[in-house]
Amino acid sequence: MAIKLGLFSMNQDACSHPEGAARVARAAEAAGFESLWCGEHVVLPDPQAPPSPMAPRDRILDPIVALTWLAGHTERVRLGTGIIIMPQRNPLVLAKELASLDVLSKGRLILGIGVGYLEPEFRAIGAPFAQRGAVTDEYVEAMQTIWSQDRPAYKGRFAAFSDVQAHPQPVQRPGPPIVVGGRSASAFRRAVTRGHGWYGFGLDAAGAATALAGLREAAARAPRPAGLGPLELSLTPRGYGLDLAAAKEFAALGFHRLIIRPPKDLDAAGLETFVRRAGAELIGKV
């Protein structure tokens, strides 16, 4: 099966402006891209300090709002969060937002999730940094409950509800596919036991191979529920852009989707040119 090609940074740089985002999204769909992806940071540390990847005033739109805008300007391309920082969100509010996006896009959402890593961001929002993994697991369960049960009820340490309904429910049943990001042992376990897919970010071939070994180790320790099906593997390679030789190397490792980052300094016209060239060079050739 041919590898799928996704496009990252659809809520940043030139795509943080409405006209640029719509223009690039239409160009990517026309070029044959399978999916468009948005990352998330609600706030950024000022001054910038490791491990923050962005400067304090870098533009980044909310991913759900941005993907809803892109849904209205496209017809077929899938729409991915890469990733939503789960423990910084209220699970029922997030479930409503994501269900709304899935309805408005006619079932095109891919839900990428992660636990986050910027302690100053958690502190500013008031979210629990030390417990972020356990919170994430419960929030996923809570969202899946409100999406799928006739009489939804959930009781956990960090989320609890009963005697409520939330409609409309997602078009995709019992909910959108969940892709788990991260390279820790906990992230690998979460992907194996809860995710339809795993998403690695910013890795070269050696780093990707190491991550795949971690996923195999997690699978050997934790049984994968049969209903999840095979684990789909997605990757944003290190750096910007992607050539055919590198794409073939990642495909040989077993990846199903490559989500490329375009160069940061391109305007909307330059991004259009980039996605047309990438589509012509990569789609159907890997």
C-alpha positions as CSV (number, residue, x, y, z in Angstrom):
1,M,0.0,0.0,0.0
2,A,1.3,3.5,-0.9
3,I,2.4,5.6,2.0
4,K,0.0,8.5,3.0
5,L,1.3,12.0,2.9
6,G,0.3,14.6,5.4
7,L,1.1,18.3,5.8
8,F,2.1,19.8,9.2
9,S,2.0,23.4,10.5
10,M,-1.5,24.1,9.2
11,N,-2.1,26.6,12.1
12,Q,1.3,28.3,12.1
13,D,3.3,30.8,10.1
14,A,1.6,31.7,6.8
15,C,-1.2,29.3,7.7
16,S,-2.0,31.2,10.9
17,H,-3.7,33.7,8.6
18,P,-7.2,32.8,7.3
19,E,-6.5,33.4,3.6
20,G,-3.2,31.6,3.7
21,A,-4.5,28.6,5.5
22,A,-7.4,28.1,3.1
23,R,-5.2,28.6,0.1
24,V,-2.6,26.0,1.2
25,A,-5.3,23.5,2.3
26,R,-6.9,23.6,-1.1
27,A,-3.6,23.2,-2.8
28,A,-2.7,20.2,-0.6
29,E,-5.9,18.5,-1.3
30,A,-5.5,19.1,-5.0
31,A,-2.0,17.7,-4.9
32,G,-3.2,14.5,-3.3
33,F,-2.2,15.0,0.3
34,E,-4.1,12.6,2.6
35,S,-4.3,14.8,5.7
36,L,-3.6,18.2,7.2
37,W,-2.2,18.5,10.7
38,C,-2.1,21.2,13.5
39,G,-0.1,21.2,16.7
40,E,-0.9,22.9,19.9
41,H,0.5,25.3,22.5
42,V,-2.0,27.5,24.4
43,V,0.7,29.7,25.8
44,L,4.5,29.8,25.3
45,P,7.1,30.6,27.9
46,D,8.5,34.2,27.8
47,P,11.5,34.3,27.7
48,Q,11.9,31.2,25.6
49,A,13.7,28.4,27.4
50,P,14.4,24.7,26.6
51,P,12.5,22.6,25.9
52,S,10.1,25.1,24.4
53,P,10.3,24.8,20.5
54,M,8.8,28.2,19.8
55,A,9.5,31.8,20.5
56,P,7.1,33.6,22.8
57,R,5.4,35.6,20.0
58,D,5.3,32.9,17.4
59,R,1.8,32.6,15.9
60,I,-0.1,29.3,16.5
61,L,-3.9,29.1,16.2
62,D,-6.0,26.7,18.3
63,P,-5.9,23.4,16.4
64,I,-9.7,22.7,16.6
65,V,-10.6,26.1,15.4
66,A,-8.1,26.0,12.6
67,L,-9.1,22.6,11.4
68,T,-12.8,23.7,11.4
69,W,-11.8,26.6,9.1
70,L,-9.9,24.1,6.9
71,A,-12.8,21.7,6.8
72,G,-14.9,24.5,5.3
73,H,-12.4,25.0,2.5
74,T,-11.8,21.3,1.6
75,E,-13.9,18.3,0.8
76,R,-11.9,15.1,1.2
77,V,-8.6,15.6,3.0
78,R,-8.5,14.3,6.6
79,L,-7.9,16.7,9.5
80,G,-5.5,15.8,12.3
81,T,-4.5,17.2,15.6
82,G,-0.8,16.6,16.1
83,I,-1.2,16.8,19.0
84,I,-3.9,18.0,21.4
85,I,-2.4,18.4,24.9
86,M,-5.0,16.3,26.7
87,P,-4.4,17.1,30.4
88,Q,-4.7,20.9,29.7
89,R,-8.3,20.4,28.5
90,N,-11.6,19.7,30.1
91,P,-12.6,16.3,28.7
92,L,-16.3,17.0,28.2
93,V,-15.7,20.4,26.6
94,L,-13.0,18.9,24.4
95,A,-15.4,16.0,23.5
96,K,-18.0,18.5,22.4
97,E,-15.5,20.5,20.3
98,L,-14.1,17.4,18.6
99,A,-17.5,16.0,17.9
100,S,-18.6,19.3,16.4
101,L,-15.5,19.3,14.1
102,D,-16.2,15.7,13.1
103,V,-19.8,16.6,12.2
104,L,-18.9,19.7,10.3
105,S,-16.1,17.9,8.4
106,K,-18.4,14.9,7.7
107,G,-16.2,12.5,9.6
108,R,-12.7,13.6,8.6
109,L,-11.1,14.1,12.1
110,I,-8.0,12.2,13.3
111,L,-7.5,12.8,17.0
112,G,-3.8,13.0,17.9
113,I,-3.2,13.3,21.6
114,G,-0.3,13.7,23.9
115,V,0.5,14.5,27.6
116,G,2.6,17.6,27.0
117,Y,6.0,18.5,28.2
118,L,6.2,22.3,28.9
119,E,5.8,22.8,32.7
120,P,5.5,26.6,32.4
121,E,2.5,26.1,30.1
122,F,0.8,23.7,32.5
123,R,1.5,26.1,35.4
124,A,0.0,29.1,33.6
125,I,-3.2,27.1,32.7
126,G,-3.5,25.5,36.1
127,A,-3.3,21.9,34.8
128,P,-1.5,19.1,36.8
129,F,1.9,18.5,35.3
130,A,3.1,15.7,37.5
131,Q,-0.1,13.7,36.9
132,R,-0.4,14.4,33.2
133,G,-0.2,10.8,32.1
134,A,-2.9,9.5,34.4
135,V,-5.1,12.5,33.6
136,T,-4.7,11.8,29.9
137,D,-5.7,8.2,30.3
138,E,-8.9,9.1,32.2
139,Y,-9.8,11.9,29.8
140,V,-9.6,9.6,26.8
141,E,-11.9,7.2,28.6
142,A,-14.3,9.9,29.6
143,M,-14.5,11.3,26.0
144,Q,-15.1,7.8,24.6
145,T,-17.8,7.3,27.1
146,I,-19.8,10.5,26.3
147,W,-19.4,9.7,22.6
148,S,-20.5,6.1,22.6
149,Q,-22.8,5.2,25.5
150,D,-26.6,5.5,25.4
151,R,-26.6,6.5,29.1
152,P,-23.1,7.8,29.5
153,A,-21.6,7.7,33.0
154,Y,-17.9,7.9,34.1
155,K,-16.2,8.0,37.5
156,G,-12.5,8.4,37.9
157,R,-10.0,10.4,40.0
158,F,-9.8,13.3,37.6
159,A,-13.2,13.1,35.7
160,A,-16.7,12.1,36.7
161,F,-20.1,12.6,35.3
162,S,-23.6,10.9,35.0
163,D,-27.1,11.9,34.0
164,V,-26.0,14.0,31.0
165,Q,-26.0,13.7,27.2
166,A,-23.9,15.4,24.5
167,H,-25.2,15.6,21.0
168,P,-24.5,15.5,18.1
169,Q,-22.1,12.6,18.5
170,P,-19.2,12.2,16.1
171,V,-19.9,11.0,12.6
172,Q,-17.2,8.4,13.1
173,R,-18.4,5.7,15.4
174,P,-17.8,5.0,18.2
175,G,-15.5,8.1,17.8
176,P,-12.7,9.5,15.7
177,P,-9.5,7.4,15.5
178,I,-7.0,8.2,18.2
179,V,-3.3,8.6,17.4
180,V,-1.0,8.8,20.4
181,G,2.1,11.0,20.3
182,G,5.3,10.7,22.3
183,R,8.4,8.6,22.7
184,S,8.3,7.6,26.4
185,A,7.6,4.1,27.6
186,S,4.2,5.4,28.8
187,A,3.4,6.8,25.4
188,F,4.3,3.6,23.7
189,R,2.1,1.7,26.2
190,R,-0.8,4.2,25.6
191,A,-0.5,3.8,21.9
192,V,-0.6,0.0,22.0
193,T,-3.5,-0.2,24.5
194,R,-5.6,2.8,23.6
195,G,-4.6,4.1,20.2
196,H,-5.5,3.4,16.6
197,G,-2.1,4.8,15.8
198,W,1.2,6.2,17.0
199,Y,2.7,9.6,15.9
200,G,6.4,10.3,16.2
201,F,7.7,13.9,15.7
202,G,11.0,15.2,14.5
203,L,12.9,11.9,14.1
204,D,15.5,10.8,11.7
205,A,15.6,7.2,10.5
206,A,17.7,6.0,13.5
207,G,15.4,7.7,16.0
208,A,12.3,6.3,14.2
209,A,13.8,2.8,14.4
210,T,14.4,3.2,18.1
211,A,10.9,4.3,18.6
212,L,9.5,1.4,16.7
213,A,11.5,-0.9,18.9
214,G,9.9,0.7,21.9
215,L,6.5,0.1,20.5
216,R,7.3,-3.5,19.9
217,E,8.5,-3.9,23.5
218,A,5.3,-2.2,24.8
219,A,3.2,-4.6,22.7
220,A,5.1,-7.6,24.2
221,R,4.2,-6.4,27.7
222,A,0.6,-5.1,27.2
223,P,-2.1,-6.8,25.1
224,R,-3.6,-4.8,22.4
225,P,-7.4,-4.8,22.3
226,A,-8.6,-6.7,19.2
227,G,-11.1,-3.9,18.3
228,L,-8.3,-1.4,17.7
229,G,-6.9,-3.3,14.7
230,P,-3.3,-2.9,13.5
231,L,-1.4,0.1,14.9
232,E,-1.0,2.8,12.2
233,L,2.4,4.4,12.3
234,S,2.8,8.1,11.5
235,L,5.9,10.3,11.5
236,T,7.0,13.9,11.0
237,P,10.6,13.5,9.9
238,R,13.3,15.7,11.4
239,G,13.8,19.0,9.6
240,Y,11.7,20.6,6.8
241,G,10.5,19.0,3.6
242,L,11.2,15.4,2.6
243,D,13.0,13.9,-0.4
244,L,12.1,10.6,-2.1
245,A,15.0,8.6,-0.8
246,A,14.2,9.5,2.8
247,A,10.5,8.8,2.3
248,K,11.4,5.3,1.0
249,E,13.7,4.7,4.0
250,F,10.8,5.5,6.4
251,A,8.4,3.4,4.4
252,A,10.8,0.5,4.6
253,L,10.8,0.8,8.4
254,G,7.0,0.3,8.3
255,F,5.5,3.7,8.5
256,H,2.1,4.2,7.0
257,R,2.0,8.1,7.0
258,L,4.6,10.8,6.7
259,I,3.5,14.2,7.9
260,I,6.0,16.7,6.5
261,R,6.9,20.2,7.8
262,P,7.2,22.9,5.2
263,P,10.0,25.5,5.5
264,K,9.0,28.2,8.0
265,D,9.9,31.2,5.9
266,L,7.5,30.6,3.0
267,D,4.5,32.8,2.4
268,A,1.2,31.3,1.1
269,A,2.3,31.4,-2.5
270,G,5.6,29.7,-1.6
271,L,3.7,27.0,0.4
272,E,1.4,26.3,-2.5
273,T,4.5,25.7,-4.7
274,F,6.0,23.5,-2.0
275,V,3.0,21.3,-1.6
276,R,2.5,20.9,-5.4
277,R,6.2,19.9,-5.7
278,A,6.1,17.5,-2.8
279,G,2.9,15.9,-4.0
280,A,4.4,15.4,-7.5
281,E,7.7,14.0,-6.1
282,L,6.3,11.7,-3.4
283,I,2.7,10.7,-3.8
284,G,2.3,7.3,-5.5
285,K,6.1,6.8,-5.6
286,V,6.7,5.4,-2.1
